[in-house]
């Protein structure tokens, strides 16, 4: 059994590996950006305002006529 190394095949493997690393890097950057956007959205919601807790009994009684 003999093993031959084709220089063009070696270059193709190196190119494929570099493309895979580039794709992984772009995917990681995208995930980090989406995480930052999610955190910003959560932070923008904040705590409930005083207007939303004006009357805690509001809506607790429902009148239904049949």
PQR file with spaces between the fields and no chain letter, atoms N, CA, C, O and H, PARSE charges and radii, in Angstrom:
ATOM       1  N    UNK     1       0.841   -1.172    0.000 -0.4000 1.5000
ATOM       2  CA   UNK     1       0.000    0.000    0.000 -0.0000 2.0000
ATOM       3  C    UNK     1       0.887    1.235    0.000  0.5500 1.7000
ATOM       4  O    UNK     1       1.821    1.348    0.794 -0.5500 1.4000
ATOM       5  N    UNK     2       0.586    2.136   -0.882 -0.4000 1.5000
ATOM       6  CA   UNK     2       1.377    3.357   -0.937 -0.0000 2.0000
ATOM       7  C    UNK     2       0.462    4.560   -0.756  0.5500 1.7000
ATOM       8  O    UNK     2      -0.699    4.545   -1.168 -0.5500 1.4000
ATOM       9  H    UNK     2      -0.173    2.044   -1.527  0.4000 1.0000
ATOM      10  N    UNK     3       0.987    5.568   -0.153 -0.4000 1.5000
ATOM      11  CA   UNK     3       0.229    6.798    0.087 -0.0000 2.0000
ATOM      12  C    UNK     3       0.906    7.907   -0.700  0.5500 1.7000
ATOM      13  O    UNK     3       2.099    8.162   -0.536 -0.5500 1.4000
ATOM      14  H    UNK     3       1.930    5.581    0.181  0.4000 1.0000
ATOM      15  N    UNK     4       0.150    8.547   -1.534 -0.4000 1.5000
ATOM      16  CA   UNK     4       0.688    9.687   -2.273 -0.0000 2.0000
ATOM      17  C    UNK     4      -0.062   10.935   -1.851  0.5500 1.7000
ATOM      18  O    UNK     4      -1.267   10.901   -1.602 -0.5500 1.4000
ATOM      19  H    UNK     4      -0.820    8.340   -1.667  0.4000 1.0000
ATOM      20  N    UNK     5       0.635   11.987   -1.776 -0.4000 1.5000
ATOM      21  CA   UNK     5       0.030   13.261   -1.387 -0.0000 2.0000
ATOM      22  C    UNK     5       0.006   14.139   -2.616  0.5500 1.7000
ATOM      23  O    UNK     5       1.040   14.512   -3.170 -0.5500 1.4000
ATOM      24  H    UNK     5       1.614   12.014   -1.978  0.4000 1.0000
ATOM      25  N    UNK     6      -1.182   14.450   -3.016 -0.4000 1.5000
ATOM      26  CA   UNK     6      -1.370   15.336   -4.157 -0.0000 2.0000
ATOM      27  C    UNK     6      -1.397   16.764   -3.633  0.5500 1.7000
ATOM      28  O    UNK     6      -2.180   17.087   -2.740 -0.5500 1.4000
ATOM      29  H    UNK     6      -2.022   14.147   -2.566  0.4000 1.0000
ATOM      30  N    UNK     7      -0.561   17.599   -4.173 -0.4000 1.5000
ATOM      31  CA   UNK     7      -0.468   18.968   -3.660 -0.0000 2.0000
ATOM      32  C    UNK     7      -1.780   19.725   -3.846  0.5500 1.7000
ATOM      33  O    UNK     7      -2.138   20.534   -2.990 -0.5500 1.4000
ATOM      34  H    UNK     7       0.075   17.336   -4.899  0.4000 1.0000
ATOM      35  N    UNK     8      -2.499   19.489   -4.926 -0.4000 1.5000
ATOM      36  CA   UNK     8      -3.766   20.205   -5.128 -0.0000 2.0000
ATOM      37  C    UNK     8      -4.826   19.721   -4.141  0.5500 1.7000
ATOM      38  O    UNK     8      -5.662   20.510   -3.701 -0.5500 1.4000
ATOM      39  H    UNK     8      -2.208   18.832   -5.621  0.4000 1.0000
ATOM      40  N    UNK     9      -4.803   18.424   -3.786 -0.4000 1.5000
ATOM      41  CA   UNK     9      -5.750   17.906   -2.798 -0.0000 2.0000
ATOM      42  C    UNK     9      -5.452   18.493   -1.428  0.5500 1.7000
ATOM      43  O    UNK     9      -6.371   18.795   -0.666 -0.5500 1.4000
ATOM      44  H    UNK     9      -4.124   17.783   -4.144  0.4000 1.0000
ATOM      45  N    UNK    10      -4.172   18.657   -1.111 -0.4000 1.5000
ATOM      46  CA   UNK    10      -3.780   19.240    0.164 -0.0000 2.0000
ATOM      47  C    UNK    10      -4.257   20.691    0.258  0.5500 1.7000
ATOM      48  O    UNK    10      -4.737   21.132    1.302 -0.5500 1.4000
ATOM      49  H    UNK    10      -3.426   18.412   -1.730  0.4000 1.0000
ATOM      50  N    UNK    11      -4.120   21.405   -0.820 -0.4000 1.5000
ATOM      51  CA   UNK    11      -4.589   22.802   -0.850 -0.0000 2.0000
ATOM      52  C    UNK    11      -6.102   22.847   -0.715  0.5500 1.7000
ATOM      53  O    UNK    11      -6.637   23.723   -0.036 -0.5500 1.4000
ATOM      54  H    UNK    11      -3.730   21.047   -1.668  0.4000 1.0000
ATOM      55  N    UNK    12      -6.798   21.914   -1.352 -0.4000 1.5000
ATOM      56  CA   UNK    12      -8.259   21.872   -1.267 -0.0000 2.0000
ATOM      57  C    UNK    12      -8.712   21.610    0.161  0.5500 1.7000
ATOM      58  O    UNK    12      -9.683   22.212    0.619 -0.5500 1.4000
ATOM      59  H    UNK    12      -6.364   21.202   -1.903  0.4000 1.0000
ATOM      60  N    UNK    13      -8.028   20.727    0.868 -0.4000 1.5000
ATOM      61  CA   UNK    13      -8.364   20.436    2.262 -0.0000 2.0000
ATOM      62  C    UNK    13      -8.119   21.664    3.123  0.5500 1.7000
ATOM      63  O    UNK    13      -8.932   21.984    3.990 -0.5500 1.4000
ATOM      64  H    UNK    13      -7.240   20.238    0.496  0.4000 1.0000
ATOM      65  N    UNK    14      -7.011   22.353    2.897 -0.4000 1.5000
ATOM      66  CA   UNK    14      -6.714   23.566    3.662 -0.0000 2.0000
ATOM      67  C    UNK    14      -7.760   24.643    3.388  0.5500 1.7000
ATOM      68  O    UNK    14      -8.191   25.343    4.304 -0.5500 1.4000
ATOM      69  H    UNK    14      -6.350   22.093    2.193  0.4000 1.0000
ATOM      70  N    UNK    15      -8.168   24.774    2.124 -0.4000 1.5000
ATOM      71  CA   UNK    15      -9.176   25.767    1.767 -0.0000 2.0000
ATOM      72  C    UNK    15     -10.516   25.433    2.413  0.5500 1.7000
ATOM      73  O    UNK    15     -11.213   26.314    2.917 -0.5500 1.4000
ATOM      74  H    UNK    15      -7.818   24.206    1.379  0.4000 1.0000
ATOM      75  N    UNK    16     -10.864   24.150    2.391 -0.4000 1.5000
ATOM      76  CA   UNK    16     -12.122   23.729    3.004 -0.0000 2.0000
ATOM      77  C    UNK    16     -12.093   24.007    4.506  0.5500 1.7000
ATOM      78  O    UNK    16     -13.081   24.476    5.070 -0.5500 1.4000
ATOM      79  H    UNK    16     -10.298   23.434    1.982  0.4000 1.0000
ATOM      80  N    UNK    17     -10.976   23.722    5.148 -0.4000 1.5000
ATOM      81  CA   UNK    17     -10.852   23.961    6.583 -0.0000 2.0000
ATOM      82  C    UNK    17     -10.959   25.449    6.892  0.5500 1.7000
ATOM      83  O    UNK    17     -11.595   25.833    7.873 -0.5500 1.4000
ATOM      84  H    UNK    17     -10.173   23.341    4.690  0.4000 1.0000
ATOM      85  N    UNK    18     -10.349   26.278    6.074 -0.4000 1.5000
ATOM      86  CA   UNK    18     -10.430   27.724    6.331 -0.0000 2.0000
ATOM      87  C    UNK    18     -11.848   28.237    6.117  0.5500 1.7000
ATOM      88  O    UNK    18     -12.295   29.139    6.826 -0.5500 1.4000
ATOM      89  H    UNK    18      -9.832   25.966    5.278  0.4000 1.0000
ATOM      90  N    UNK    19     -12.557   27.668    5.146 -0.4000 1.5000
ATOM      91  CA   UNK    19     -13.957   28.068    4.933 -0.0000 2.0000
ATOM      92  C    UNK    19     -14.834   27.629    6.102  0.5500 1.7000
ATOM      93  O    UNK    19     -15.748   28.350    6.502 -0.5500 1.4000
ATOM      94  H    UNK    19     -12.194   26.936    4.570  0.4000 1.0000
ATOM      95  N    UNK    20     -14.555   26.449    6.649 -0.4000 1.5000
ATOM      96  CA   UNK    20     -15.310   25.984    7.806 -0.0000 2.0000
ATOM      97  C    UNK    20     -15.055   26.876    9.018  0.5500 1.7000
ATOM      98  O    UNK    20     -15.977   27.179    9.775 -0.5500 1.4000
ATOM      99  H    UNK    20     -13.812   25.863    6.324  0.4000 1.0000
ATOM     100  N    UNK    21     -13.819   27.291    9.198 -0.4000 1.5000
ATOM     101  CA   UNK    21     -13.503   28.196   10.309 -0.0000 2.0000
ATOM     102  C    UNK    21     -14.179   29.550   10.129  0.5500 1.7000
ATOM     103  O    UNK    21     -14.670   30.138   11.093 -0.5500 1.4000
ATOM     104  H    UNK    21     -13.070   27.045    8.583  0.4000 1.0000
ATOM     105  N    UNK    22     -14.203   30.040    8.899 -0.4000 1.5000
ATOM     106  CA   UNK    22     -14.865   31.314    8.622 -0.0000 2.0000
ATOM     107  C    UNK    22     -16.364   31.206    8.893  0.5500 1.7000
ATOM     108  O    UNK    22     -16.953   32.109    9.486 -0.5500 1.4000
ATOM     109  H    UNK    22     -13.804   29.562    8.116  0.4000 1.0000
ATOM     110  N    UNK    23     -16.981   30.110    8.462 -0.4000 1.5000
ATOM     111  CA   UNK    23     -18.415   29.908    8.695 -0.0000 2.0000
ATOM     112  C    UNK    23     -18.716   29.811   10.188  0.5500 1.7000
ATOM     113  O    UNK    23     -19.711   30.366   10.655 -0.5500 1.4000
ATOM     114  H    UNK    23     -16.502   29.376    7.980  0.4000 1.0000
ATOM     115  N    UNK    24     -17.872   29.117   10.935 -0.4000 1.5000
ATOM     116  CA   UNK    24     -18.066   29.005   12.384 -0.0000 2.0000
ATOM     117  C    UNK    24     -17.922   30.369   13.053  0.5500 1.7000
ATOM     118  O    UNK    24     -18.663   30.691   13.983 -0.5500 1.4000
ATOM     119  H    UNK    24     -17.064   28.666   10.555  0.4000 1.0000
ATOM     120  N    UNK    25     -16.978   31.159   12.584 -0.4000 1.5000
ATOM     121  CA   UNK    25     -16.776   32.491   13.147 -0.0000 2.0000
ATOM     122  C    UNK    25     -17.973   33.396   12.876  0.5500 1.7000
ATOM     123  O    UNK    25     -18.416   34.133   13.758 -0.5500 1.4000
ATOM     124  H    UNK    25     -16.377   30.897   11.829  0.4000 1.0000
ATOM     125  N    UNK    26     -18.486   33.337   11.669 -0.4000 1.5000
ATOM     126  CA   UNK    26     -19.660   34.153   11.320 -0.0000 2.0000
ATOM     127  C    UNK    26     -20.878   33.703   12.124  0.5500 1.7000
ATOM     128  O    UNK    26     -21.656   34.537   12.587 -0.5500 1.4000
ATOM     129  H    UNK    26     -18.126   32.738   10.953  0.4000 1.0000
ATOM     130  N    UNK    27     -21.048   32.386   12.293 -0.4000 1.5000
ATOM     131  CA   UNK    27     -22.174   31.866   13.074 -0.0000 2.0000
ATOM     132  C    UNK    27     -22.079   32.314   14.526  0.5500 1.7000
ATOM     133  O    UNK    27     -23.086   32.672   15.136 -0.5500 1.4000
ATOM     134  H    UNK    27     -20.416   31.709   11.917  0.4000 1.0000
ATOM     135  N    UNK    28     -20.862   32.295   15.082 -0.4000 1.5000
ATOM     136  CA   UNK    28     -20.673   32.733   16.466 -0.0000 2.0000
ATOM     137  C    UNK    28     -21.003   34.219   16.607  0.5500 1.7000
ATOM     138  O    UNK    28     -21.663   34.621   17.565 -0.5500 1.4000
ATOM     139  H    UNK    28     -20.043   32.005   14.586  0.4000 1.0000
ATOM     140  N    UNK    29     -20.551   35.019   15.671 -0.4000 1.5000
ATOM     141  CA   UNK    29     -20.838   36.454   15.708 -0.0000 2.0000
ATOM     142  C    UNK    29     -22.340   36.705   15.625  0.5500 1.7000
ATOM     143  O    UNK    29     -22.869   37.571   16.322 -0.5500 1.4000
ATOM     144  H    UNK    29     -20.014   34.693   14.893  0.4000 1.0000
ATOM     145  N    UNK    30     -23.020   35.950   14.777 -0.4000 1.5000
ATOM     146  CA   UNK    30     -24.469   36.098   14.628 -0.0000 2.0000
ATOM     147  C    UNK    30     -25.181   35.731   15.929  0.5500 1.7000
ATOM     148  O    UNK    30     -26.108   36.429   16.340 -0.5500 1.4000
ATOM     149  H    UNK    30     -22.591   35.247   14.210  0.4000 1.0000
ATOM     150  N    UNK    31     -24.764   34.648   16.577 -0.4000 1.5000
ATOM     151  CA   UNK    31     -25.379   34.235   17.835 -0.0000 2.0000
ATOM     152  C    UNK    31     -25.140   35.268   18.927  0.5500 1.7000
ATOM     153  O    UNK    31     -26.039   35.543   19.723 -0.5500 1.4000
ATOM     154  H    UNK    31     -24.012   34.081   16.243  0.4000 1.0000
ATOM     155  N    UNK    32     -23.952   35.840   18.977 -0.4000 1.5000
ATOM     156  CA   UNK    32     -23.667   36.870   19.972 -0.0000 2.0000
ATOM     157  C    UNK    32     -24.529   38.102   19.732  0.5500 1.7000
ATOM     158  O    UNK    32     -25.041   38.696   20.681 -0.5500 1.4000
ATOM     159  H    UNK    32     -23.222   35.617   18.331  0.4000 1.0000
ATOM     160  N    UNK    33     -24.693   38.490   18.476 -0.4000 1.5000
ATOM     161  CA   UNK    33     -25.529   39.640   18.140 -0.0000 2.0000
ATOM     162  C    UNK    33     -26.979   39.392   18.526  0.5500 1.7000
ATOM     163  O    UNK    33     -27.632   40.273   19.086 -0.5500 1.4000
ATOM     164  H    UNK    33     -24.277   38.008   17.704  0.4000 1.0000
ATOM     165  N    UNK    34     -27.491   38.187   18.229 -0.4000 1.5000
ATOM     166  CA   UNK    34     -28.867   37.862   18.591 -0.0000 2.0000
ATOM     167  C    UNK    34     -29.045   37.848   20.105  0.5500 1.7000
ATOM     168  O    UNK    34     -30.090   38.260   20.608 -0.5500 1.4000
ATOM     169  H    UNK    34     -26.961   37.472   17.774  0.4000 1.0000
ATOM     170  N    UNK    35     -28.039   37.380   20.834 -0.4000 1.5000
ATOM     171  CA   UNK    35     -28.096   37.392   22.288 -0.0000 2.0000
ATOM     172  C    UNK    35     -28.135   38.801   22.845  0.5500 1.7000
ATOM     173  O    UNK    35     -28.889   39.084   23.776 -0.5500 1.4000
ATOM     174  H    UNK    35     -27.190   37.046   20.425  0.4000 1.0000
ATOM     175  N    UNK    36     -27.326   39.687   22.279 -0.4000 1.5000
ATOM     176  CA   UNK    36     -27.327   41.085   22.709 -0.0000 2.0000
ATOM     177  C    UNK    36     -28.670   41.738   22.414  0.5500 1.7000
ATOM     178  O    UNK    36     -29.176   42.518   23.221 -0.5500 1.4000
ATOM     179  H    UNK    36     -26.713   39.456   21.523  0.4000 1.0000
ATOM     180  N    UNK    37     -29.249   41.419   21.255 -0.4000 1.5000
ATOM     181  CA   UNK    37     -30.553   41.982   20.899 -0.0000 2.0000
ATOM     182  C    UNK    37     -31.638   41.475   21.847  0.5500 1.7000
ATOM     183  O    UNK    37     -32.520   42.239   22.238 -0.5500 1.4000
ATOM     184  H    UNK    37     -28.838   40.786   20.600  0.4000 1.0000
ATOM     185  N    UNK    38     -31.583   40.198   22.220 -0.4000 1.5000
ATOM     186  CA   UNK    38     -32.565   39.637   23.148 -0.0000 2.0000
ATOM     187  C    UNK    38     -32.447   40.289   24.524  0.5500 1.7000
ATOM     188  O    UNK    38     -33.455   40.612   25.151 -0.5500 1.4000
ATOM     189  H    UNK    38     -30.866   39.577   21.902  0.4000 1.0000
ATOM     190  N    UNK    39     -31.214   40.480   24.989 -0.4000 1.5000
ATOM     191  CA   UNK    39     -31.022   41.136   26.278 -0.0000 2.0000
ATOM     192  C    UNK    39     -31.505   42.582   26.255  0.5500 1.7000
ATOM     193  O    UNK    39     -32.080   43.067   27.229 -0.5500 1.4000
ATOM     194  H    UNK    39     -30.394   40.217   24.480  0.4000 1.0000
ATOM     195  N    UNK    40     -31.271   43.262   25.146 -0.4000 1.5000
ATOM     196  CA   UNK    40     -31.743   44.648   25.024 -0.0000 2.0000
ATOM     197  C    UNK    40     -33.265   44.696   25.027  0.5500 1.7000
ATOM     198  O    UNK    40     -33.856   45.600   25.619 -0.5500 1.4000
ATOM     199  H    UNK    40     -30.804   42.868   24.354  0.4000 1.0000
ATOM     200  N    UNK    41     -33.902   43.735   24.375 -0.4000 1.5000
ATOM     201  CA   UNK    41     -35.367   43.687   24.358 -0.0000 2.0000
ATOM     202  C    UNK    41     -35.915   43.425   25.748  0.5500 1.7000
ATOM     203  O    UNK    41     -36.884   44.058   26.168 -0.5500 1.4000
ATOM     204  H    UNK    41     -33.422   43.001   23.894  0.4000 1.0000
ATOM     205  N    UNK    42     -35.297   42.489   26.466 -0.4000 1.5000
ATOM     206  CA   UNK    42     -35.742   42.190   27.829 -0.0000 2.0000
ATOM     207  C    UNK    42     -35.550   43.408   28.728  0.5500 1.7000
ATOM     208  O    UNK    42     -36.417   43.713   29.547 -0.5500 1.4000
ATOM     209  H    UNK    42     -34.510   41.974   26.125  0.4000 1.0000
ATOM     210  N    UNK    43     -34.429   44.103   28.586 -0.4000 1.5000
ATOM     211  CA   UNK    43     -34.161   45.274   29.406 -0.0000 2.0000
ATOM     212  C    UNK    43     -35.112   46.420   29.081  0.5500 1.7000
ATOM     213  O    UNK    43     -35.455   47.209   29.962 -0.5500 1.4000
ATOM     214  H    UNK    43     -33.725   43.855   27.921  0.4000 1.0000
ATOM     215  N    UNK    44     -35.541   46.517   27.819 -0.4000 1.5000
ATOM     216  CA   UNK    44     -36.439   47.606   27.443 -0.0000 2.0000
ATOM     217  C    UNK    44     -37.836   47.417   28.008  0.5500 1.7000
ATOM     218  O    UNK    44     -38.566   48.391   28.187 -0.5500 1.4000
ATOM     219  H    UNK    44     -35.262   45.875   27.104  0.4000 1.0000
ATOM     220  N    UNK    45     -38.217   46.181   28.292 -0.4000 1.5000
ATOM     221  CA   UNK    45     -39.542   45.929   28.861 -0.0000 2.0000
ATOM     222  C    UNK    45     -39.593   46.486   30.271  0.5500 1.7000
ATOM     223  O    UNK    45     -40.565   47.148   30.636 -0.5500 1.4000
ATOM     224  H    UNK    45     -37.624   45.389   28.147  0.4000 1.0000
ATOM     225  N    UNK    46     -38.578   46.235   31.061 -0.4000 1.5000
ATOM     226  CA   UNK    46     -38.470   46.807   32.394 -0.0000 2.0000
ATOM     227  C    UNK    46     -39.549   46.311   33.335  0.5500 1.7000
ATOM     228  O    UNK    46     -40.170   45.275   33.099 -0.5500 1.4000
ATOM     229  H    UNK    46     -37.788   45.698   30.764  0.4000 1.0000
ATOM     230  N    UNK    47     -39.763   47.059   34.399 -0.4000 1.5000
ATOM     231  CA   UNK    47     -40.773   46.697   35.391 -0.0000 2.0000
ATOM     232  C    UNK    47     -42.098   47.356   35.039  0.5500 1.7000
ATOM     233  O    UNK    47     -42.127   48.329   34.285 -0.5500 1.4000
ATOM     234  H    UNK    47     -39.258   47.901   34.590  0.4000 1.0000
ATOM     235  N    UNK    48     -43.192   46.835   35.576 -0.4000 1.5000
ATOM     236  CA   UNK    48     -44.496   47.422   35.274 -0.0000 2.0000
ATOM     237  C    UNK    48     -44.589   48.863   35.779  0.5500 1.7000
ATOM     238  O    UNK    48     -44.043   49.209   36.827 -0.5500 1.4000
ATOM     239  H    UNK    48     -43.169   46.044   36.188  0.4000 1.0000
ATOM     240  N    UNK    49     -45.278   49.674   35.025 -0.4000 1.5000
ATOM     241  CA   UNK    49     -45.433   51.082   35.408 -0.0000 2.0000
ATOM     242  C    UNK    49     -46.526   51.221   36.455  0.5500 1.7000
ATOM     243  O    UNK    49     -47.291   50.284   36.688 -0.5500 1.4000
ATOM     244  H    UNK    49     -45.722   49.394   34.174  0.4000 1.0000
ATOM     245  N    UNK    50     -46.602   52.382   37.084 -0.4000 1.5000
ATOM     246  CA   UNK    50     -47.622   52.644   38.101 -0.0000 2.0000
ATOM     247  C    UNK    50     -49.019   52.612   37.487  0.5500 1.7000
ATOM     248  O    UNK    50     -49.986   52.275   38.170 -0.5500 1.4000
ATOM     249  H    UNK    50     -45.981   53.143   36.894  0.4000 1.0000
ATOM     250  N    UNK    51     -49.134   52.953   36.222 -0.4000 1.5000
ATOM     251  CA   UNK    51     -50.442   52.958   35.565 -0.0000 2.0000
ATOM     252  C    UNK    51     -51.037   51.561   35.468  0.5500 1.7000
ATOM     253  O    UNK    51     -52.256   51.399   35.542 -0.5500 1.4000
ATOM     254  H    UNK    51     -48.349   53.227   35.666  0.4000 1.0000
ATOM     255  N    UNK    52     -50.192   50.552   35.303 -0.4000 1.5000
ATOM     256  CA   UNK    52     -50.700   49.198   35.138 -0.0000 2.0000
ATOM     257  C    UNK    52     -51.125   48.568   36.464  0.5500 1.7000
ATOM     258  O    UNK    52     -51.829   47.559   36.456 -0.5500 1.4000
ATOM     259  H    UNK    52     -49.202   50.683   35.242  0.4000 1.0000
ATOM     260  N    UNK    53     -50.719   49.134   37.600 -0.4000 1.5000
ATOM     261  CA   UNK    53     -51.102   48.615   38.910 -0.0000 2.0000
ATOM     262  C    UNK    53     -51.927   49.628   39.687  0.5500 1.7000
ATOM     263  O    UNK    53     -51.827   49.696   40.912 -0.5500 1.4000
ATOM     264  H    UNK    53     -50.147   49.955   37.606  0.4000 1.0000
ATOM     265  N    UNK    54     -52.731   50.406   39.003 -0.4000 1.5000
ATOM     266  CA   UNK    54     -53.546   51.424   39.666 -0.0000 2.0000
ATOM     267  C    UNK    54     -54.563   50.773   40.587  0.5500 1.7000
ATOM     268  O    UNK    54     -54.647   51.130   41.762 -0.5500 1.4000
ATOM     269  H    UNK    54     -52.812   50.351   38.008  0.4000 1.0000
ATOM     270  N    UNK    55     -55.337   49.823   40.075 -0.4000 1.5000
ATOM     271  CA   UNK    55     -56.349   49.146   40.871 -0.0000 2.0000
ATOM     272  C    UNK    55     -56.163   47.637   40.689  0.5500 1.7000
ATOM     273  O    UNK    55     -56.505   47.097   39.637 -0.5500 1.4000
ATOM     274  H    UNK    55     -55.269   49.533   39.121  0.4000 1.0000
ATOM     275  N    UNK    56     -55.627   46.956   41.700 -0.4000 1.5000
ATOM     276  CA   UNK    56     -55.386   45.516   41.539 -0.0000 2.0000
ATOM     277  C    UNK    56     -56.666   44.689   41.446  0.5500 1.7000
ATOM     278  O    UNK    56     -56.628   43.555   40.970 -0.5500 1.4000
ATOM     279  H    UNK    56     -55.349   47.394   42.554  0.4000 1.0000
ATOM     280  N    UNK    57     -57.799   45.237   41.892 -0.4000 1.5000
ATOM     281  CA   UNK    57     -59.066   44.502   41.828 -0.0000 2.0000
ATOM     282  C    UNK    57     -59.781   44.702   40.488  0.5500 1.7000
ATOM     283  O    UNK    57     -60.813   44.082   40.236 -0.5500 1.4000
ATOM     284  H    UNK    57     -57.830   46.158   42.279  0.4000 1.0000
ATOM     285  N    UNK    58     -59.252   45.535   39.662 -0.4000 1.5000
ATOM     286  CA   UNK    58     -59.872   45.809   38.375 -0.0000 2.0000
ATOM     287  C    UNK    58     -59.880   44.542   37.521  0.5500 1.7000
ATOM     288  O    UNK    58     -58.836   43.941   37.266 -0.5500 1.4000
ATOM     289  H    UNK    58     -58.413   46.039   39.866  0.4000 1.0000
ATOM     290  N    UNK    59     -61.078   44.148   37.085 -0.4000 1.5000
ATOM     291  CA   UNK    59     -61.217   42.959   36.260 -0.0000 2.0000
ATOM     292  C    UNK    59     -61.411   41.682   37.043  0.5500 1.7000
ATOM     293  O    UNK    59     -61.511   40.610   36.446 -0.5500 1.4000
ATOM     294  H    UNK    59     -61.926   44.635   37.292  0.4000 1.0000
ATOM     295  N    UNK    60     -61.467   41.764   38.384 -0.4000 1.5000
ATOM     296  CA   UNK    60     -61.631   40.549   39.179 -0.0000 2.0000
ATOM     297  C    UNK    60     -63.085   40.089   39.227  0.5500 1.7000
ATOM     298  O    UNK    60     -63.350   38.925   39.528 -0.5500 1.4000
ATOM     299  H    UNK    60     -61.386   42.635   38.868  0.4000 1.0000
ATOM     300  N    UNK    61     -64.040   40.989   38.933 -0.4000 1.5000
ATOM     301  CA   UNK    61     -65.457   40.643   38.918 -0.0000 2.0000
ATOM     302  C    UNK    61     -65.976   40.790   37.499  0.5500 1.7000
ATOM     303  O    UNK    61     -65.806   41.829   36.861 -0.5500 1.4000
ATOM     304  H    UNK    61     -63.825   41.934   38.688  0.4000 1.0000
ATOM     305  N    UNK    62     -66.613   39.729   37.018 -0.4000 1.5000
ATOM     306  CA   UNK    62     -67.168   39.766   35.658 -0.0000 2.0000
ATOM     307  C    UNK    62     -68.663   39.516   35.757  0.5500 1.7000
ATOM     308  O    UNK    62     -69.083   38.468   36.247 -0.5500 1.4000
ATOM     309  H    UNK    62     -66.751   38.885   37.537  0.4000 1.0000
ATOM     310  N    UNK    63     -69.466   40.456   35.303 -0.4000 1.5000
ATOM     311  CA   UNK    63     -70.928   40.317   35.311 -0.0000 2.0000
ATOM     312  C    UNK    63     -71.373   39.679   34.012  0.5500 1.7000
ATOM     313  O    UNK    63     -71.083   40.185   32.928 -0.5500 1.4000
ATOM     314  H    UNK    63     -69.125   41.308   34.904  0.4000 1.0000
ATOM     315  N    UNK    64     -72.092   38.545   34.129 -0.4000 1.5000
ATOM     316  CA   UNK    64     -72.581   37.852   32.952 -0.0000 2.0000
ATOM     317  C    UNK    64     -74.092   37.748   33.052  0.5500 1.7000
ATOM     318  O    UNK    64     -74.613   37.246   34.047 -0.5500 1.4000
ATOM     319  H    UNK    64     -72.327   38.134   35.010  0.4000 1.0000
ATOM     320  N    UNK    65     -74.791   38.208   32.049 -0.4000 1.5000
ATOM     321  CA   UNK    65     -76.252   38.076   31.993 -0.0000 2.0000
ATOM     322  C    UNK    65     -76.602   37.070   30.923  0.5500 1.7000
ATOM     323  O    UNK    65     -76.062   37.111   29.818 -0.5500 1.4000
ATOM     324  H    UNK    65     -74.368   38.616   31.240  0.4000 1.0000
ATOM     325  N    UNK    66     -77.517   36.155   31.255 -0.4000 1.5000
ATOM     326  CA   UNK    66     -77.913   35.127   30.281 -0.0000 2.0000
ATOM     327  C    UNK    66     -79.360   35.332   29.914  0.5500 1.7000
ATOM     328  O    UNK    66     -79.906   34.580   29.108 -0.5500 1.4000
ATOM     329  H    UNK    66     -77.955   36.122   32.153  0.4000 1.0000
